[in-house]
């Protein structure tokens, strides 16, 4: 949420949000998050914004749950106060494009890549759904920002294509298991 498409999503969604909506922003860059928060407030002064400088390459389910719960409590809100809960999974990395797939042999590098691009997404999503279980709001929506790389191979994009394909399948299974969620 600190730059690029994540920032743009934050601003544009906030324009459409009702008064007293809560927007929780995560990214590594605190200064970028502060800039996004200011832009969101300029777009809609009636939206509450909470920012959390967070390294999503280090998935921490307890931290994710705490951030969501703290955001709600500090804003004087509970899940039932909202008509909709919405989470956007945008954070990702292209990975090392200098390696061909025949050279991608280090498990530590795979672990690091998938920690940001899949494990963190799955953990954050799970904690979000614990806070917003079925019946807590009228509509639950989960957006996974993906790319053609999820379904089509591209040379030198072994990490990225693998990560996007994994995320794509994760969200397809989530949708299959939870028909009440708009995925």
N, CA and C atoms as a LAMMPS dump frame, in Angstrom:
ITEM: TIMESTEP
0
ITEM: NUMBER OF ATOMS
549
ITEM: BOX BOUNDS ff ff ff
-5.0000000000000000e+02 5.0000000000000000e+02
-5.0000000000000000e+02 5.0000000000000000e+02
-5.0000000000000000e+02 5.0000000000000000e+02
ITEM: ATOMS id mol type element x y z
1 1 1 N 0.809 -1.215 0
2 1 2 C 0 0 0
3 1 3 C 0.842 1.265 0
4 2 1 N 2.149 1.126 -0.036
5 2 2 C 3.022 2.298 0.088
6 2 3 C 3.415 2.936 -1.246
7 3 1 N 3.079 2.28 -2.362
8 3 2 C 3.421 2.837 -3.669
9 3 3 C 2.648 2.11 -4.756
10 4 1 N 2.774 2.587 -5.975
11 4 2 C 2.237 1.907 -7.151
12 4 3 C 0.769 1.562 -7.079
13 5 1 N 0.469 0.351 -7.547
14 5 2 C -0.921 -0.078 -7.635
15 5 3 C -1.567 -0.21 -6.253
16 6 1 N -0.795 -0.589 -5.241
17 6 2 C -1.339 -0.68 -3.885
18 6 3 C -1.796 0.673 -3.369
19 7 1 N -1.007 1.688 -3.629
20 7 2 C -1.404 3.047 -3.246
21 7 3 C -2.658 3.471 -4.009
22 8 1 N -2.662 3.202 -5.311
23 8 2 C -3.804 3.589 -6.139
24 8 3 C -5.083 2.884 -5.671
25 9 1 N -4.981 1.582 -5.366
26 9 2 C -6.13 0.856 -4.819
27 9 3 C -6.641 1.536 -3.553
28 10 1 N -5.742 1.87 -2.656
29 10 2 C -6.121 2.48 -1.377
30 10 3 C -6.893 3.77 -1.592
31 11 1 N -6.38 4.603 -2.462
32 11 2 C -7.02 5.9 -2.722
33 11 3 C -8.369 5.707 -3.401
34 12 1 N -8.411 4.906 -4.444
35 12 2 C -9.65 4.735 -5.2
36 12 3 C -10.728 4.015 -4.391
37 13 1 N -10.35 2.995 -3.633
38 13 2 C -11.34 2.339 -2.771
39 13 3 C -11.879 3.323 -1.745
40 14 1 N -10.987 4.124 -1.165
41 14 2 C -11.442 5.062 -0.134
42 14 3 C -12.46 6.061 -0.682
43 15 1 N -12.324 6.439 -1.932
44 15 2 C -13.298 7.352 -2.549
45 15 3 C -14.708 6.752 -2.542
46 16 1 N -14.788 5.429 -2.643
47 16 2 C -16.087 4.754 -2.715
48 16 3 C -16.605 4.317 -1.341
49 17 1 N -15.752 4.366 -0.314
50 17 2 C -16.143 3.887 1.007
51 17 3 C -17.062 4.871 1.713
52 18 1 N -17.967 4.337 2.51
53 18 2 C -18.889 5.141 3.313
54 18 3 C -18.145 5.773 4.489
55 19 1 N -18.746 6.775 5.084
56 19 2 C -18.193 7.412 6.28
57 19 3 C -17.976 6.352 7.36
58 20 1 N -16.902 6.529 8.113
59 20 2 C -16.514 5.637 9.214
60 20 3 C -16.011 4.278 8.75
61 21 1 N -15.722 4.145 7.461
62 21 2 C -15.057 2.935 6.993
63 21 3 C -13.642 2.928 7.558
64 22 1 N -13.078 1.754 7.657
65 22 2 C -11.728 1.6 8.195
66 22 3 C -10.845 0.975 7.13
67 23 1 N -9.726 1.615 6.863
68 23 2 C -8.761 1.131 5.886
69 23 3 C -7.469 0.814 6.631
70 24 1 N -7.027 -0.424 6.553
71 24 2 C -5.801 -0.866 7.214
72 24 3 C -4.768 -1.124 6.126
73 25 1 N -3.641 -0.434 6.222
74 25 2 C -2.614 -0.505 5.179
75 25 3 C -1.345 -1.156 5.72
76 26 1 N -0.812 -2.121 4.969
77 26 2 C 0.433 -2.807 5.322
78 26 3 C 1.436 -2.646 4.199
79 27 1 N 2.668 -2.399 4.564
80 27 2 C 3.789 -2.355 3.618
81 27 3 C 5.063 -2.209 4.434
82 28 1 N 6.202 -2.402 3.79
83 28 2 C 7.479 -2.236 4.497
84 28 3 C 7.78 -0.784 4.804
85 29 1 N 7.456 0.104 3.908
86 29 2 C 7.876 1.497 4.009
87 29 3 C 6.914 2.342 4.847
88 30 1 N 7.369 2.755 6.014
89 30 2 C 6.532 3.612 6.865
90 30 3 C 6.28 4.957 6.198
91 31 1 N 7.305 5.534 5.585
92 31 2 C 7.119 6.837 4.934
93 31 3 C 6.139 6.712 3.766
94 32 1 N 6.227 5.619 3.015
95 32 2 C 5.289 5.389 1.927
96 32 3 C 3.864 5.213 2.438
97 33 1 N 3.726 4.495 3.549
98 33 2 C 2.404 4.309 4.145
99 33 3 C 1.825 5.635 4.638
100 34 1 N 2.671 6.472 5.231
101 34 2 C 2.201 7.785 5.691
102 34 3 C 1.729 8.628 4.514
103 35 1 N 2.465 8.583 3.419
104 35 2 C 2.049 9.319 2.216
105 35 3 C 0.716 8.789 1.695
106 36 1 N 0.577 7.472 1.648
107 36 2 C -0.689 6.887 1.192
108 36 3 C -1.822 7.286 2.126
109 37 1 N -1.572 7.228 3.425
110 37 2 C -2.592 7.61 4.402
111 37 3 C -3.054 9.046 4.175
112 38 1 N -2.117 9.955 3.935
113 38 2 C -2.471 11.352 3.663
114 38 3 C -3.282 11.488 2.382
115 39 1 N -2.92 10.737 1.358
116 39 2 C -3.658 10.778 0.094
117 39 3 C -5.073 10.206 0.258
118 40 1 N -5.196 9.166 1.06
119 40 2 C -6.513 8.58 1.334
120 40 3 C -7.382 9.592 2.072
121 41 1 N -6.82 10.233 3.085
122 41 2 C -7.566 11.225 3.857
123 41 3 C -7.984 12.399 2.974
124 42 1 N -7.128 12.787 2.041
125 42 2 C -7.486 13.856 1.099
126 42 3 C -8.63 13.42 0.178
127 43 1 N -8.641 12.151 -0.185
128 43 2 C -9.686 11.633 -1.076
129 43 3 C -11.015 11.456 -0.35
130 44 1 N -10.947 11.088 0.93
131 44 2 C -12.17 10.878 1.722
132 44 3 C -11.83 11.059 3.197
133 45 1 N -12.1 12.233 3.723
134 45 2 C -11.77 12.558 5.115
135 45 3 C -12.599 11.76 6.113
136 46 1 N -13.623 11.077 5.657
137 46 2 C -14.494 10.311 6.554
138 46 3 C -14.055 8.859 6.728
139 47 1 N -12.928 8.489 6.117
140 47 2 C -12.399 7.136 6.243
141 47 3 C -11.302 7.143 7.302
142 48 1 N -11.364 6.172 8.208
143 48 2 C -10.318 5.999 9.22
144 48 3 C -9.199 5.169 8.596
145 49 1 N -7.95 5.564 8.854
146 49 2 C -6.818 4.848 8.271
147 49 3 C -5.858 4.421 9.378
148 50 1 N -5.472 3.167 9.349
149 50 2 C -4.449 2.631 10.25
150 50 3 C -3.325 2.09 9.382
151 51 1 N -2.094 2.399 9.747
152 51 2 C -0.946 1.911 8.965
153 51 3 C -0.053 1.034 9.837
154 52 1 N 0.533 0.039 9.201
155 52 2 C 1.445 -0.875 9.87
156 52 3 C 2.637 -1.159 8.972
157 53 1 N 3.785 -0.549 9.286
158 53 2 C 4.998 -0.924 8.557
159 53 3 C 5.318 -2.384 8.91
160 54 1 N 5.297 -3.235 7.913
161 54 2 C 5.389 -4.673 8.141
162 54 3 C 6.17 -5.329 7.017
163 55 1 N 7.06 -6.218 7.386
164 55 2 C 7.787 -6.995 6.389
165 55 3 C 6.99 -8.265 6.122
166 56 1 N 6.254 -8.277 5.03
167 56 2 C 5.404 -9.41 4.707
168 56 3 C 6.186 -10.639 4.246
169 57 1 N 7.509 -10.518 4.126
170 57 2 C 8.307 -11.7 3.794
171 57 3 C 8.559 -12.551 5.039
172 58 1 N 8.082 -12.064 6.187
173 58 2 C 8.192 -12.806 7.446
174 58 3 C 6.784 -13.021 8.006
175 59 1 N 6.06 -14.009 7.489
176 59 2 C 4.675 -14.224 7.909
177 59 3 C 4.572 -14.464 9.418
178 60 1 N 3.68 -13.734 10.062
179 60 2 C 3.489 -13.852 11.505
180 60 3 C 1.984 -13.803 11.783
181 61 1 N 1.33 -14.959 11.849
182 61 2 C -0.121 -14.976 12.031
183 61 3 C -0.599 -14.194 13.25
184 62 1 N 0.109 -14.297 14.367
185 62 2 C -0.31 -13.578 15.573
186 62 3 C -0.212 -12.072 15.374
187 63 1 N 0.832 -11.614 14.711
188 63 2 C 0.975 -10.191 14.418
189 63 3 C -0.143 -9.728 13.485
190 64 1 N -0.434 -10.506 12.469
191 64 2 C -1.505 -10.143 11.532
192 64 3 C -2.843 -10.019 12.257
193 65 1 N -3.147 -10.98 13.117
194 65 2 C -4.395 -10.939 13.875
195 65 3 C -4.43 -9.718 14.784
196 66 1 N -3.327 -9.458 15.444
197 66 2 C -3.24 -8.3 16.337
198 66 3 C -3.446 -6.985 15.585
199 67 1 N -2.87 -6.86 14.409
200 67 2 C -3.023 -5.633 13.627
201 67 3 C -4.484 -5.399 13.261
202 68 1 N -5.17 -6.45 12.863
203 68 2 C -6.582 -6.313 12.487
204 68 3 C -7.419 -5.961 13.71
205 69 1 N -7.229 -6.701 14.793
206 69 2 C -8.007 -6.463 16.006
207 69 3 C -7.711 -5.096 16.612
208 70 1 N -6.443 -4.704 16.632
209 70 2 C -6.057 -3.4 17.164
210 70 3 C -6.65 -2.276 16.326
211 71 1 N -6.632 -2.442 15.018
212 71 2 C -7.207 -1.427 14.129
213 71 3 C -8.682 -1.219 14.448
214 72 1 N -9.387 -2.309 14.64
215 72 2 C -10.808 -2.212 14.973
216 72 3 C -11.013 -1.556 16.334
217 73 1 N -10.306 -2.033 17.339
218 73 2 C -10.534 -1.506 18.689
219 73 3 C -10.113 -0.052 18.807
220 74 1 N -8.984 0.332 18.221
221 74 2 C -8.531 1.726 18.289
222 74 3 C -9.46 2.66 17.508
223 75 1 N -10.194 2.105 16.562
224 75 2 C -11.134 2.909 15.777
225 75 3 C -12.539 2.887 16.383
226 76 1 N -12.674 2.158 17.488
227 76 2 C -13.977 2.059 18.136
228 76 3 C -14.98 1.254 17.338
229 77 1 N -14.49 0.257 16.603
230 77 2 C -15.342 -0.53 15.703
231 77 3 C -15.326 -2.003 16.104
232 78 1 N -16.332 -2.701 15.641
233 78 2 C -16.345 -4.155 15.711
234 78 3 C -16.744 -4.659 14.325
235 79 1 N -16.463 -5.911 14.023
236 79 2 C -16.794 -6.41 12.681
237 79 3 C -18.244 -6.181 12.282
238 80 1 N -19.164 -6.305 13.205
239 80 2 C -20.578 -6.133 12.896
240 80 3 C -20.983 -4.725 12.527
241 81 1 N -20.076 -3.764 12.705
242 81 2 C -20.375 -2.372 12.352
243 81 3 C -20.324 -2.127 10.851
244 82 1 N -19.812 -3.093 10.102
245 82 2 C -19.594 -2.9 8.677
246 82 3 C -20.56 -3.736 7.845
247 83 1 N -20.907 -3.227 6.671
248 83 2 C -21.698 -4.002 5.719
249 83 3 C -20.81 -4.984 4.961
250 84 1 N -19.548 -4.597 4.764
251 84 2 C -18.639 -5.407 3.964
252 84 3 C -17.26 -5.437 4.613
253 85 1 N -16.624 -6.578 4.508
254 85 2 C -15.198 -6.668 4.811
255 85 3 C -14.499 -6.981 3.492
256 86 1 N -13.384 -6.325 3.267
257 86 2 C -12.659 -6.432 2.002
258 86 3 C -11.177 -6.498 2.3
259 87 1 N -10.506 -7.447 1.698
260 87 2 C -9.051 -7.517 1.809
261 87 3 C -8.481 -7.645 0.401
262 88 1 N -7.418 -6.896 0.149
263 88 2 C -6.749 -6.918 -1.148
264 88 3 C -5.333 -7.437 -0.933
265 89 1 N -5.004 -8.512 -1.609
266 89 2 C -3.655 -9.081 -1.551
267 89 3 C -2.893 -8.622 -2.794
268 90 1 N -2.039 -7.639 -2.589
269 90 2 C -1.299 -7.038 -3.683
270 90 3 C 0.206 -7.248 -3.546
271 91 1 N 0.695 -7.398 -2.333
272 91 2 C 2.138 -7.504 -2.106
273 91 3 C 2.706 -8.726 -2.822
274 92 1 N 3.799 -8.517 -3.52
275 92 2 C 4.464 -9.612 -4.221
276 92 3 C 5.823 -9.135 -4.722
277 93 1 N 6.612 -10.081 -5.147
278 93 2 C 7.926 -9.8 -5.707
279 93 3 C 8.096 -10.629 -6.968
280 94 1 N 8.801 -10.089 -7.943
281 94 2 C 9.085 -10.831 -9.166
282 94 3 C 10.092 -11.941 -8.872
283 95 1 N 10.966 -11.729 -7.919
284 95 2 C 12 -12.71 -7.613
285 95 3 C 13.216 -12.511 -8.487
286 96 1 N 14.112 -13.456 -8.438
287 96 2 C 15.375 -13.384 -9.167
288 96 3 C 15.153 -13.794 -10.622
289 97 1 N 15.169 -12.81 -11.515
290 97 2 C 14.954 -13.096 -12.936
291 97 3 C 16.256 -13.447 -13.659
292 98 1 N 17.367 -13.461 -12.924
293 98 2 C 18.642 -13.824 -13.545
294 98 3 C 18.837 -15.34 -13.583
295 99 1 N 18.024 -16.08 -12.861
296 99 2 C 18.148 -17.536 -12.807
297 99 3 C 17.131 -18.203 -13.715
298 100 1 N 17.605 -19.157 -14.488
299 100 2 C 16.686 -20.014 -15.218
300 100 3 C 16.207 -21.112 -14.285
301 101 1 N 15.148 -21.777 -14.63
302 101 2 C 14.608 -22.8 -13.74
303 101 3 C 15.594 -23.94 -13.476
304 102 1 N 16.477 -24.216 -14.416
305 102 2 C 17.46 -25.292 -14.207
306 102 3 C 18.495 -24.917 -13.149
307 103 1 N 18.557 -23.64 -12.754
308 103 2 C 19.504 -23.189 -11.736
309 103 3 C 18.842 -22.902 -10.392
310 104 1 N 17.55 -23.085 -10.286
311 104 2 C 16.812 -22.719 -9.071
312 104 3 C 16.844 -23.888 -8.084
313 105 1 N 18.01 -24.08 -7.43
314 105 2 C 18.218 -25.28 -6.618
315 105 3 C 18.324 -25.019 -5.12
316 106 1 N 18.207 -23.783 -4.682
317 106 2 C 18.424 -23.49 -3.268
318 106 3 C 17.102 -23.366 -2.516
319 107 1 N 16.812 -24.339 -1.632
320 107 2 C 15.553 -24.309 -0.883
321 107 3 C 15.349 -23.019 -0.078
322 108 1 N 16.449 -22.45 0.439
323 108 2 C 16.335 -21.224 1.22
324 108 3 C 15.79 -20.073 0.366
325 109 1 N 16.23 -20.024 -0.888
326 109 2 C 15.759 -18.976 -1.797
327 109 3 C 14.283 -19.175 -2.134
328 110 1 N 13.893 -20.438 -2.347
329 110 2 C 12.486 -20.751 -2.586
330 110 3 C 11.644 -20.375 -1.361
331 111 1 N 12.152 -20.733 -0.193
332 111 2 C 11.443 -20.436 1.066
333 111 3 C 11.232 -18.938 1.217
334 112 1 N 12.271 -18.176 0.985
335 112 2 C 12.186 -16.719 1.096
336 112 3 C 11.169 -16.154 0.109
337 113 1 N 11.228 -16.655 -1.121
338 113 2 C 10.303 -16.161 -2.139
339 113 3 C 8.85 -16.487 -1.77
340 114 1 N 8.605 -17.731 -1.407
341 114 2 C 7.239 -18.141 -1.096
342 114 3 C 6.739 -17.573 0.231
343 115 1 N 7.631 -17.215 1.129
344 115 2 C 7.198 -16.58 2.375
345 115 3 C 6.463 -15.278 2.086
346 116 1 N 6.98 -14.484 1.188
347 116 2 C 6.317 -13.229 0.818
348 116 3 C 5.123 -13.475 -0.095
349 117 1 N 5.304 -14.275 -1.105
350 117 2 C 4.334 -14.37 -2.189
351 117 3 C 3.2 -15.36 -1.979
352 118 1 N 3.316 -16.254 -1.003
353 118 2 C 2.234 -17.205 -0.745
354 118 3 C 1.95 -17.36 0.748
355 119 1 N 2.973 -17.675 1.547
356 119 2 C 2.735 -17.989 2.956
357 119 3 C 2.15 -16.792 3.708
358 120 1 N 2.695 -15.621 3.48
359 120 2 C 2.191 -14.421 4.144
360 120 3 C 0.75 -14.136 3.733
361 121 1 N 0.466 -14.301 2.466
362 121 2 C -0.887 -14.091 1.942
363 121 3 C -1.865 -15.048 2.62
364 122 1 N -1.517 -16.318 2.689
365 122 2 C -2.397 -17.317 3.294
366 122 3 C -2.61 -17.036 4.78
367 123 1 N -1.54 -16.688 5.489
368 123 2 C -1.653 -16.397 6.927
369 123 3 C -2.492 -15.156 7.188
370 124 1 N -2.237 -14.082 6.447
371 124 2 C -2.999 -12.847 6.625
372 124 3 C -4.469 -13.087 6.291
373 125 1 N -4.717 -13.806 5.229
374 125 2 C -6.081 -14.106 4.82
375 125 3 C -6.817 -14.89 5.9
376 126 1 N -6.156 -15.887 6.464
377 126 2 C -6.75 -16.712 7.512
378 126 3 C -7.13 -15.868 8.73
379 127 1 N -6.249 -14.965 9.126
380 127 2 C -6.528 -14.132 10.298
381 127 3 C -7.658 -13.149 10.003
382 128 1 N -7.69 -12.623 8.801
383 128 2 C -8.779 -11.731 8.392
384 128 3 C -10.121 -12.461 8.501
385 129 1 N -10.147 -13.704 8.051
386 129 2 C -11.396 -14.471 8.094
387 129 3 C -11.774 -14.89 9.508
388 130 1 N -10.813 -14.968 10.414
389 130 2 C -11.136 -15.209 11.823
390 130 3 C -11.844 -14.002 12.427
391 131 1 N -11.412 -12.813 12.035
392 131 2 C -12.026 -11.587 12.545
393 131 3 C -13.375 -11.347 11.875
394 132 1 N -13.486 -11.723 10.606
395 132 2 C -14.728 -11.536 9.841
396 132 3 C -15.272 -12.895 9.394
397 133 1 N -15.745 -13.717 10.343
398 133 2 C -16.275 -15.03 9.958
399 133 3 C -17.621 -14.89 9.246
400 134 1 N -18.063 -15.98 8.673
401 134 2 C -19.354 -15.986 7.981
402 134 3 C -20.438 -15.459 8.92
403 135 1 N -21.256 -14.557 8.411
404 135 2 C -22.341 -13.981 9.187
405 135 3 C -21.987 -12.718 9.95
406 136 1 N -20.705 -12.369 10
407 136 2 C -20.29 -11.169 10.755
408 136 3 C -20.602 -9.883 10
409 137 1 N -20.603 -9.95 8.679
410 137 2 C -20.929 -8.818 7.807
411 137 3 C -21.776 -9.346 6.656
412 138 1 N -22.45 -8.433 5.957
413 138 2 C -23.306 -8.859 4.843
414 138 3 C -22.5 -9.459 3.702
415 139 1 N -21.334 -8.884 3.437
416 139 2 C -20.529 -9.339 2.296
417 139 3 C -19.064 -9.39 2.688
418 140 1 N -18.413 -10.497 2.353
419 140 2 C -16.965 -10.63 2.534
420 140 3 C -16.349 -10.774 1.145
421 141 1 N -15.351 -9.941 0.874
422 141 2 C -14.711 -9.939 -0.437
423 141 3 C -13.202 -10.046 -0.263
424 142 1 N -12.599 -10.903 -1.069
425 142 2 C -11.145 -11.086 -1.06
426 142 3 C -10.658 -10.906 -2.488
427 143 1 N -9.706 -9.999 -2.656
428 143 2 C -9.14 -9.734 -3.982
429 143 3 C -7.678 -10.166 -3.987
430 144 1 N -7.341 -11.018 -4.93
431 144 2 C -5.96 -11.423 -5.161
432 144 3 C -5.496 -10.755 -6.446
433 145 1 N -4.507 -9.895 -6.341
434 145 2 C -3.948 -9.262 -7.532
435 145 3 C -3.004 -10.278 -8.169
436 146 1 N -3.303 -10.632 -9.388
437 146 2 C -2.559 -11.682 -10.066
438 146 3 C -2.063 -11.177 -11.417
439 147 1 N -1.556 -12.067 -12.223
440 147 2 C -1.076 -11.681 -13.551
441 147 3 C -1.179 -12.878 -14.479
442 148 1 N -0.926 -12.632 -15.732
443 148 2 C -0.909 -13.694 -16.724
444 148 3 C 0.112 -14.773 -16.352
445 149 1 N 1.115 -14.391 -15.571
446 149 2 C 2.156 -15.341 -15.146
447 149 3 C 1.602 -16.463 -14.274
448 150 1 N 0.384 -16.331 -13.795
449 150 2 C -0.235 -17.402 -13.007
450 150 3 C -0.61 -18.589 -13.886
451 151 1 N -0.787 -18.338 -15.176
452 151 2 C -1.251 -19.415 -16.059
453 151 3 C -0.397 -19.617 -17.304
454 152 1 N 0.538 -18.686 -17.554
455 152 2 C 1.37 -18.793 -18.754
456 152 3 C 2.843 -18.665 -18.369
457 153 1 N 3.69 -19.584 -18.843
458 153 2 C 5.108 -19.508 -18.513
459 153 3 C 5.827 -18.407 -19.309
460 154 1 N 6.796 -17.786 -18.653
461 154 2 C 7.66 -16.791 -19.29
462 154 3 C 9.096 -17.107 -18.9
463 155 1 N 9.992 -17.055 -19.862
464 155 2 C 11.404 -17.321 -19.591
465 155 3 C 11.918 -16.374 -18.513
466 156 1 N 12.77 -16.886 -17.659
467 156 2 C 13.436 -16.186 -16.549
468 156 3 C 12.468 -15.738 -15.458
469 157 1 N 11.234 -16.238 -15.487
470 157 2 C 10.237 -15.845 -14.491
471 157 3 C 9.788 -17.056 -13.673
472 158 1 N 10.695 -17.988 -13.422
473 158 2 C 10.353 -19.221 -12.705
474 158 3 C 9.77 -18.977 -11.328
475 159 1 N 10.401 -18.095 -10.561
476 159 2 C 9.881 -17.808 -9.225
477 159 3 C 8.501 -17.142 -9.317
478 160 1 N 8.421 -16.11 -10.122
479 160 2 C 7.182 -15.329 -10.21
480 160 3 C 6.023 -16.179 -10.736
481 161 1 N 6.245 -16.911 -11.798
482 161 2 C 5.179 -17.75 -12.357
483 161 3 C 4.749 -18.812 -11.348
484 162 1 N 5.699 -19.412 -10.659
485 162 2 C 5.368 -20.424 -9.652
486 162 3 C 4.575 -19.817 -8.506
487 163 1 N 5.006 -18.646 -8.056
488 163 2 C 4.311 -17.968 -6.963
489 163 3 C 2.903 -17.555 -7.342
490 164 1 N 2.755 -16.976 -8.517
491 164 2 C 1.419 -16.536 -8.958
492 164 3 C 0.498 -17.724 -9.201
493 165 1 N 1.028 -18.807 -9.766
494 165 2 C 0.214 -20.003 -9.983
495 165 3 C -0.235 -20.592 -8.643
496 166 1 N 0.654 -20.604 -7.678
497 166 2 C 0.301 -21.123 -6.357
498 166 3 C -0.782 -20.271 -5.708
499 167 1 N -0.632 -18.964 -5.77
500 167 2 C -1.648 -18.074 -5.208
501 167 3 C -2.984 -18.251 -5.911
502 168 1 N -2.939 -18.357 -7.218
503 168 2 C -4.164 -18.54 -7.998
504 168 3 C -4.913 -19.783 -7.52
505 169 1 N -4.206 -20.887 -7.354
506 169 2 C -4.858 -22.113 -6.904
507 169 3 C -5.326 -22 -5.465
508 170 1 N -4.543 -21.363 -4.609
509 170 2 C -4.961 -21.155 -3.222
510 170 3 C -6.315 -20.439 -3.178
511 171 1 N -6.451 -19.37 -3.954
512 171 2 C -7.696 -18.605 -3.933
513 171 3 C -8.848 -19.346 -4.609
514 172 1 N -8.546 -20.187 -5.583
515 172 2 C -9.604 -21.009 -6.186
516 172 3 C -10.138 -22.019 -5.177
517 173 1 N -9.243 -22.622 -4.409
518 173 2 C -9.664 -23.565 -3.375
519 173 3 C -10.449 -22.825 -2.291
520 174 1 N -9.978 -21.655 -1.893
521 174 2 C -10.689 -20.848 -0.907
522 174 3 C -12.12 -20.568 -1.36
523 175 1 N -12.275 -20.184 -2.613
524 175 2 C -13.601 -19.894 -3.159
525 175 3 C -14.472 -21.149 -3.185
526 176 1 N -13.876 -22.27 -3.525
527 176 2 C -14.617 -23.531 -3.568
528 176 3 C -15.096 -23.93 -2.169
529 177 1 N -14.236 -23.738 -1.182
530 177 2 C -14.572 -24.102 0.202
531 177 3 C -15.526 -23.119 0.863
532 178 1 N -15.569 -21.877 0.385
533 178 2 C -16.335 -20.817 1.032
534 178 3 C -17.196 -20.076 0.022
535 179 1 N -18.298 -20.667 -0.402
536 179 2 C -19.117 -20.016 -1.427
537 179 3 C -19.734 -18.684 -0.985
538 180 1 N -19.737 -18.407 0.32
539 180 2 C -20.305 -17.136 0.781
540 180 3 C -19.311 -15.985 0.637
541 181 1 N -18.076 -16.276 0.288
542 181 2 C -17.063 -15.233 0.114
543 181 3 C -16.936 -14.904 -1.363
544 182 1 N -16.92 -13.626 -1.684
545 182 2 C -16.686 -13.181 -3.051
546 182 3 C -15.173 -13.12 -3.239
547 183 1 N -14.614 -14.109 -3.949
548 183 2 C -13.16 -14.168 -4.161
549 183 3 C -12.876 -13.783 -5.598
